[in-house]
Amino acid sequence: MAEEMIGYCGYSCHLCAARSADPAIRQRLVDGWRRVFGHQHYTAENVQCDGCLKDGRLADQECKARPCARERGVENCAYCEEFVCEKVGKLLASREGMLLFCRPEAGPVTEEEYALCMRQFESMPTMIRLLAQAGKLGAGLGREGPTEEQKE
């Protein structure tokens, strides 16, 4: 498994097939993005990405969060004093939200499509964890799962 790389927006870049050296895997990603999200401009060649924390290739040439975070010198958007801004707010996603709102006309999203095309965009849990680390959430709010009081 690749070393964890969390993008400025909370995306799990290390899970993204755009980082694969195999053009066949990147083509499957592109096909899935076309079906699930309607993206038409990606190809197996132009989707190849080194991750937004690197200085190499980038799949999303129109991202507003990355240049802003770099300009501000923040490790992640969660550490920015203007979080949540319009640049990153549109990128925040949860598994539940994606499954609810990304329902292609050509049938349901399969488990394989989710794993290949969507799971890297589950940014909400990551951002909650980072906000807690940055001291922007109350004690215990950044933990995974329900608290002991919520279980009762």
C-alpha positions as CSV (number, residue, x, y, z in Angstrom):
1,M,0.0,0.0,0.0
2,A,1.2,3.5,-0.8
3,E,2.3,5.8,1.9
4,E,-0.6,8.0,3.1
5,M,-0.9,11.2,1.3
6,I,-3.7,13.5,2.3
7,G,-4.4,16.4,-0.1
8,Y,-4.9,20.0,1.0
9,C,-8.7,19.4,0.7
10,G,-8.7,16.2,2.7
11,Y,-8.8,13.8,-0.3
12,S,-6.8,10.6,0.2
13,C,-4.4,10.9,-2.7
14,H,-2.7,7.7,-1.8
15,L,-5.9,5.8,-2.7
16,C,-6.4,7.4,-6.1
17,A,-5.8,5.3,-9.2
18,A,-4.7,8.4,-11.0
19,R,-1.3,7.8,-9.3
20,S,-0.9,4.4,-11.0
21,A,1.8,3.9,-13.5
22,D,-0.4,1.5,-15.3
23,P,-2.4,3.2,-18.1
24,A,-5.0,0.4,-18.1
25,I,-5.9,1.1,-14.4
26,R,-6.0,4.9,-15.1
27,Q,-8.3,4.1,-18.1
28,R,-10.7,2.2,-15.8
29,L,-10.6,5.2,-13.5
30,V,-11.4,7.6,-16.3
31,D,-14.3,5.3,-17.5
32,G,-15.7,5.2,-14.0
33,W,-15.4,9.0,-13.6
34,R,-17.3,9.5,-16.9
35,R,-20.1,7.2,-15.8
36,V,-20.4,8.2,-12.1
37,F,-19.5,12.0,-12.2
38,G,-20.0,12.8,-15.9
39,H,-16.4,14.0,-16.3
40,Q,-15.6,14.0,-20.0
41,H,-12.2,15.8,-20.2
42,Y,-10.0,13.1,-18.5
43,T,-8.0,10.5,-20.4
44,A,-5.6,7.8,-19.2
45,E,-2.8,10.2,-20.1
46,N,-3.9,13.5,-18.6
47,V,-5.4,12.0,-15.4
48,Q,-2.0,10.7,-14.3
49,C,-1.2,12.5,-11.0
50,D,1.6,12.6,-8.5
51,G,-0.7,14.0,-5.8
52,C,-1.3,17.7,-5.0
53,L,1.4,17.8,-2.3
54,K,4.0,17.0,-4.9
55,D,5.3,19.4,-7.6
56,G,4.8,16.9,-10.5
57,R,1.8,16.0,-12.6
58,L,-1.7,17.0,-11.4
59,A,-5.0,15.5,-12.6
60,D,-7.1,18.5,-11.5
61,Q,-5.7,21.5,-13.2
62,E,-8.6,23.7,-12.1
63,C,-8.4,23.0,-8.4
64,K,-8.7,26.2,-6.4
65,A,-7.8,24.7,-3.0
66,R,-4.2,23.6,-3.8
67,P,-2.8,27.0,-5.0
68,C,-4.5,28.8,-2.1
69,A,-3.2,26.4,0.5
70,R,0.3,26.7,-1.0
71,E,0.1,30.5,-1.1
72,R,-1.0,30.6,2.5
73,G,1.7,28.0,3.6
74,V,-0.8,25.7,5.3
75,E,-0.2,22.0,5.6
76,N,-3.9,21.4,4.9
77,C,-7.0,23.5,4.5
78,A,-8.2,22.5,7.9
79,Y,-5.4,24.6,9.4
80,C,-6.4,27.7,7.4
81,E,-8.0,30.5,9.4
82,E,-10.7,30.8,6.6
83,F,-11.7,27.1,6.6
84,V,-14.4,26.3,5.3
85,C,-14.2,28.6,2.3
86,E,-15.8,28.2,-1.1
87,K,-12.6,26.8,-2.6
88,V,-12.6,23.8,-0.4
89,G,-16.2,23.6,0.7
90,K,-17.4,22.1,-2.6
91,L,-14.8,19.4,-2.3
92,L,-15.9,18.1,1.1
93,A,-17.6,14.7,0.8
94,S,-18.6,11.7,2.7
95,R,-19.3,8.2,1.5
96,E,-23.0,8.6,2.3
97,G,-23.2,11.9,0.4
98,M,-21.5,10.5,-2.6
99,L,-23.7,7.4,-2.7
100,L,-26.8,9.6,-2.3
101,F,-26.0,12.2,-4.9
102,C,-23.9,10.3,-7.4
103,R,-26.4,7.9,-8.9
104,P,-25.7,7.6,-12.6
105,E,-28.6,7.0,-15.0
106,A,-26.9,3.9,-16.3
107,G,-27.4,2.0,-13.0
108,P,-26.1,2.0,-9.5
109,V,-22.5,2.6,-8.5
110,T,-20.9,-0.8,-8.0
111,E,-18.5,-1.6,-5.1
112,E,-15.7,-1.8,-7.6
113,E,-16.5,1.6,-9.0
114,Y,-16.7,3.0,-5.5
115,A,-13.3,1.6,-4.6
116,L,-11.7,2.7,-7.8
117,C,-13.4,6.0,-8.5
118,M,-14.9,7.5,-5.3
119,R,-13.3,6.4,-2.0
120,Q,-10.4,8.8,-2.4
121,F,-12.8,11.7,-2.2
122,E,-14.2,10.7,1.3
123,S,-12.7,13.9,2.8
124,M,-15.1,14.6,5.6
125,P,-13.7,12.1,8.1
126,T,-10.2,13.2,7.4
127,M,-11.0,16.9,7.7
128,I,-12.8,16.3,11.1
129,R,-9.7,14.5,12.3
130,L,-7.5,17.3,11.1
131,L,-9.7,20.0,12.6
132,A,-9.5,18.2,15.9
133,Q,-5.7,18.1,15.7
134,A,-5.7,21.8,14.9
135,G,-7.7,22.5,18.1
136,K,-10.7,23.7,16.1
137,L,-13.2,21.1,17.5
138,G,-14.2,20.5,21.1
139,A,-12.6,17.7,23.0
140,G,-13.6,14.3,21.7
141,L,-15.4,15.5,18.6
142,G,-12.7,14.4,16.2
143,R,-12.7,10.8,17.3
144,E,-13.8,8.0,15.1
145,G,-17.2,6.4,15.9
146,P,-19.7,7.2,18.7
147,T,-18.6,8.3,22.1
148,E,-19.5,6.1,25.1
149,E,-22.4,8.4,26.0
150,Q,-23.8,8.0,22.4
151,K,-23.7,4.2,22.7
152,E,-26.0,4.2,25.8
